[in-house]
Amino acid sequence: MTATSADSTPLSSGPLTSTQRLVLWVAVLGSFVAFLDGTIVNVALPSISEELGGGLRTQQWVVDAYLITLGALILVAGSISDVFGRVLVLRVGLLGFGVASIGIALAPTVEFLIVARAVQGAAGAFLVPSSLALITSNFSGAVRGRAIGIWTAMTTAAMIVGPVIGGVFVDVLSWRWAFVVNVVPIAATLALLAHGRLRDSRQRGSGIDWIGAALCTLGPGALVFALIEQPTLGWDAPPIWIPLTCGAILFIGFIVRQAHTPQPILPLDMFRKRNFTAGNLTTAFVYAGISLNGFVVVVYLQQNAGFPATLAGLASLPMTLLLVFLSSRIGVLSGRWGPRIFMTVGPAVMGFGALLLLTVGSEFSYWWQMLPSMILTGFGLALTVTPLTSAVLGAARSDRSGIASAVNNAVSRVAGLIVVALLALVVGGTLDLDGFHRAAIVTAALMFAGAVTSYLGIRSVPRMRSGWMEL
């Protein structure tokens, strides 16, 4: 049983109980570390490459090794959290993430670093679904919308503030210390879990499809390996077309198995809900754009504009501030008016923000060429993230909250994984000014695609039935 209010049901209105405040803190901190590390690495890439060797290809692998295991295992982690309990899975993920972070900080070679990043991604896969599932099982109604708004604001802010924190450590100490910082929120979350005595919830009689888990893990991994190495080896090289073909076959096999196994990792019937399908498709477009923009801007500022790591990280601070101040308010408005308008306008605003990056020239000025883009993108992001999360989770039954959040986070991670894997193709092989402009155009196209998808696919008015939103 989950910890709830006095009547044993999640509170739907009024102030938060002490248990709900504790759950919210645990959920935010538990997810914060995974989102923080996902972007903190971007600002450290030039320093990593300088110390351990390697160019753009090595930088891609440092990012994608994390995203491969995170994206491939997050669906499995969602099922595991529903079967074995969200609190237990969260503890395991936190401990694994902390150990891997220390391994990264001590990495003697780039190969060791890439392996440690993969382990870190595997541990991170257990954090987000279990954290968000704690919220959906302890909150309902308007309070759930507010809680998800706070969670979304804080965790998405972690993605944006990551480069700032990383930049300070890179400039003052070393890129290695940028990963040690993960230990702080991990220790705080473990302490809250130890003293809070949260009761756990499990789905009795449920199991895990281990064959499906293997297919889901190996398929995307093989595909991404081929995409990253293709610019170097070419499409006709056996090390490219063999894993590409095998990865596609394995992924198709995973989908087929999910349609027939009695205990699917990915219940395909969830996609019969219109908002769940449209919301996840919007997620794919928007988070691919966010990942591409975040990678390119931070690296370009250091390698081409001559910014130190700290200033490159601070470049995204306006986005963070807008997100933190607006997300909770947008969550409330979305609960009243429905998510469609916000999920349409938000990505469109971010698309125009990306196009403003085309003003960046050889004579660089952050204040006139990049700051307007950051402000517009931050405003659009604040309009988008909370309604998007609420729409997707609201379309799933409460007993499937773990797998629903896992699916949505897997979509966002895999989207970022693929766009970074295709980075060489997007920028034309080199992240110079022309490559930066190409990345801005692709980012804008992805955001506009997300806006169109939301407008056509999302239903605005939720209909309450049996304690969950039928959309």
N, C-alpha and C positions, 0 to 999 in steps of 0.2 A: 504494500500500500504506500502511496505517496503521502507526504505530509501535506495536510490541507487545513481548511478552516474548521471551526467547531462543529459544523454540521456535516463534516466529511466530504464536502464538495468544494471545488475551487471557487474562490470568491469572484464574483462578477462585477461588483461595484464597491465603492467606498474606499477608505484608506487601506494600504497594504498591512497585512499582519506581520509580526516579527519573523515568522517562518517564511513568508513570501519575500520579505526583504533579504533574508539570508539566501534563499534560492536564487534571487536575482543577482546578488553579488557573486555567488558561486558560478552561475551561468556566464556572467559577463567576464569574470577573471579567467575561467576555464577556456573560453573561446578567444579571449584577448591575446593570449600568448601565441596561438596558431596564426591569427590574422597579423599580429605584429611581425612575427618572423617571416611571414610570406612576402613582406615588402621591405623589411629592414635589410634584406640581402641585396636589394637592387643598388643601394648606395655604396655597398662594400665591394661590388663586382670589380671596379677598376683596380682597387688595392689588392684584392685577391689575385687577379690576373697578373699584376705587377710582381707580387711576391712569389707565387707558385707557378706562374707561367701560363701560356694559353691566351688566345684572343677571343673573338666573338663566340666561336664554337664552344670553348670552355665555359664562358659566361652563361651560354644557353643551358649547358648541362648542370651547372650549379643551381640554376633556377628550376629546371625541369625535373631533375632527380627528385626534388622535394614534391613537385606537383604530380609526378607520375604515381608515386606510392600513395600520396594523399588522395588523388582523384580515383585511383583504382580500388583503394581499400575503404573509402568512406561509405560506400553502399553496404559493404560487409559489416562495417562498424555500426551502421544504423540498425541492422538486424540483430547484431550482438547486444547492443544497448537495450533493445526491446526484450530480448530473451533473458539476459543475465542481470539487467538492471543498469540504470543510467549512472548512478553514483559509483558503482564498482568500475564500470568502463571508463568513467571520467578519471578515477584515481590511476588506473593502469596507463591511460594516455598521458597524464601529467608526468608520471615517473619516467616513462619511456622518452618523452620529449625532453625532459631535463637532462637525462643521461646523454642523449644524442647531441644536445646543444653543447655540452662540455666536450664531447668528442670532436665536434666541428672546431671549437676554439683551439684544440690541441693538434689539429690536422697537420701532419708533416708534408703531405703531398696533395696535389689536386685530386688524384684518384681516391685517396682516403677521404678527402672532403666530400666528394660526390657520393661515396657510399654512406657516409654519415648523414648527409642531407636526405638520402633516400630513407634511412632509418627514422630520421626526424619526421619526414612526411608520413610514414606509416603510423607513428605515434600520434601525430596531429589529426589523423583520420578519426581517432577515437574521441577527440575533444568536442568538435562542433556539434555533431548530431546529439550526443548525450546532454550537452549543455542546453541546447535549444529545446530538447524534449522535456527537460526539467521545467522550463517555463510553461510549455503548452499543457503539462499535466498538473500544474499548480495554480494556473490563472485561467480565467474565462471572461467572456464579454469585453466590456470597455477596458477593464483592468489588464486583460491579456494584450489588447492592442497597445496600451501604454507601456507595458513591460517589454513587448517585442520592439517597440520604438526605442526604448532605452538601450536594449541589447543591441539592436541594429546600429544605433548611433555610436555606441562605444566600440563595438567590434569593427565597424567600417572605419571609424576614426583611427583605430589601431593600424589598419592597412595604410592610411595616409600619413600618420605621425611616425610610422616605422622609419622612413628615410631620414626624418629629423633626428631621431635618437641614434640611428646608425651613423649618421654623418658626424655627430659630436664624438662618438667613440672612435671612429676612423681617424679623425683629425687630431684628437687629443691623446689617444692611447694607441689602439690598433683595431683593425677590422675584427680580430678575434674576440675582443671584449664586447663587440656588438651582439654576439651570440650568447655570451655569459649572462647578459641582462635578462634573458628568459627565465633564469632561476628565481628572480624576485616574484613575479606574479604566480609562478608555479608553487613556490613555498607558501605564499599567502592563501592560495586556493586550497592547498592540502590542509593548512591550519584550520580554515573555515569548515572543511569537510570533517575534520577530526573533532572539532568542538561543537559543531552544529547538530550532529546526530540526525541527519536527514534520513528519513525512511525511504526505502527504495521501492520501485514497482517493476514487476516482470510480467510477461505474457506467458501464462501457464500453458504447457502443451506445445509450445512453439519450438522450432528447430532451425538450424542453419544449413543452407544448401552449399556445402563445401566445394562441390564440383563447379557450381555456378560461380563461387568465389574465385576459384582458380581461373576460370574463363574470363571473368571480369577483370582480374588483375593482369594476366598475361597479354590479353588482346590489346588494350590501350597502350601498354608498355612497349610492345613490339611496333605498333603504329608510330608512336612518338619517336622511337629510336630511328626509324627509317626517315621521318621528316627532318630530324635534326642533322643526320649524317648525309642526306641526299645532296645538298649543295657541294659537298666535298667529293663524294664518290660518283654521283650521277644516278639517274633512275635505272639504268641498265645493269648496274653492278649487283651481283648476287647478294652481298650484305645489305642491300637496300630492298630489292624487290621480293626477296624471300621473307624477311620479317614483315614487310608491308602486306604481302598476301596472307601470311599466317595470322597476322594480327587481325585482319579483316574477317577471316574465317572464324577465328576464336570469338570475336565480338558478336558475329552473327549467331554462332553457336550458343553464346550466352543468352541472347534475346529469345531464341527458340526454346532453350531449356526453361527460361522463366515463364514461358507460356504453358508449360506442362508439368513442372515440378510442384508437389503439394506445399512446399515451404519455400517460396521464391524469395530471393534477396530483393528483387525489384518487382513488386506486384504490379503487373501491367494494367490491371483494371483501374489503378489510380489515375491513369491517363484518360479515362473516360470523363473525368471531371474537366470541364472546359478551362477553368481558371488554373488548374494544376498544369495542364499541358501548355497553355499559352504563357503562363507565368514562367515556366522553366525555359521555354524558347526565348522569351524576353531576357531571362537571366543569362542565357548563353551569349546573346548579342552584346548585352550591356557589360558583362564582366570580361568578355574578350576585349572590348574597347578599353575598359579600365586597366586591365593587365598590360595591354600594349602601350597605352599612354604612360603608365607608371614606370615601366621599364625604360622606354625611350627617353623620356624627359630627364630622369635622374642621370642616366649614363651620358646623354648628350651634353648636359650642363657641365659635367666634369671633364669629359674627353675633348669637347669642342669649344665650349664657352669659357673654359678655364676656371670654373667654380671649384672651391674646396668642397669636400664632402658635406660639411655642415650646412653651407649655404645651398647646396644642391638639394639637401633634405628639406630645408626651410622653404624652398620654393613652393611646396605643396601645402604650406600651413594655412593659407586662406581657405582651401577646400576643407581642411579639418575643422576649422572654426565654424564655418557655415553648416557643416554636417552636424556637429555637436549641438549647436544652438537651435537648429530647425527640425531635426529628425523627430523628436518627441511631439512637437506641435503638429507636424505633418501627419504623424501617426494618428493623432486625435481627429484631425480633419478627414483623413482617409476613412476612419471608422464611421464618420457621419455621411460622407458623400460617395463612398465607394472608391476603390483603388484605380479605376480605369483612367480618370482624367490625370492623376498624378503620374501613373506609369506611361502615359502618352506624352505629356508635356515634359517630364523630367529628362528622358533620354534625348528628346529633340533639343532641349536646351544644351545638354552635354555635347550633342553633335555640332551645334553652332560654336560652342566653346572650343572644340577640337579644330574647327576651321580657322579660328583666330590664330592658331599656331602657325598658319601659313605666312603671318606677318614677320616671323622670325627671319632675320637676314644675317649676312656675314658680319655686319656691325651690330653686335647683340646688345639689346637693352631689355632687362627683365621687366622693368616697370611698364614699358609701353608695348612690348611684344609678347610677354608671357603672362603677366599678372592678370590682364583682362580675361584670358582663357581660364586661368585658375579659378577666378571668381565665378564665372559663368558655369564652369564644370562643377564646382562645389555646390552651387545652388541647384543645378539639375540633379546632382547625386542625392542631395537632401530630399528633393521631391520624390525620388524614385525608390530608395532602398527599403524604407519601412513599409510602404504600401505593397511593394513587390513581395517582401517576406510574408506579410500578413495574408496576401491573396493566395500564395502557394500553400502555406500551412493551414489556412482556413478551409481549403478545399479537401483536406484529408481528415479522416476520423481521428479522434483523440488517441485511440489505441495504436494508431499508425504514425504518431507524431515523430518518433525517432527515425523511421525510414523516410518519412516525408521531408524532414529537414536534411537527412543524408542525401537524398536525391537532389534537392535543390543546391546543396553545397557541392555535391559531386559535379553537377552541371557547370557551376561557376568555376570550379577548379580545372575541370577538363577544358573548358573554353579558354581559360588563361594558358593552360598547358599547350594547347594546339597553336594559339596565336604566337606564343614565344618560340615554339618549335619552328614556325614558319617565318621567323623574324628576318632571316637572311633573304628570303624571297620578298618580303614586304619592303625592306629598306634597300633592296638591290645589292646586297652583299656587304655594304659599308654604311655605318651610321654617320654619314656626313650630312651637310645641310640638305641636299636633295633627298637623301634617305629619311631624314627627319620629316620633311614635308610629305613624303609618300606615306609615312606612318600616320601623320595627322589626318590625311585624307581617308585612309583605311579606318582609323578610329571613328571619324565622323560617319562613315558609311555604316559601321556596326551600330552606332547609337541611333541613327535614323531608322535602321531596320528594327531595332528594339521598340522604337516609338510606334511604328506601323503595326508591328505584331501585337502590341498592347491594345491599340485602338481597335483592331479587328477582332482580337481574341478574348479580351477580358470583359466579363460582365461586371457592371458597376454596383448593383444592389445585392448584398448578401441576403440569403434567406435562411433563418435559423431553424434547425430541425434536429431533434434528439441531442441537443447540447453541442452540435458542431455546425459549421457553416457549409451549406450545400450550395455550391457555386457552379 
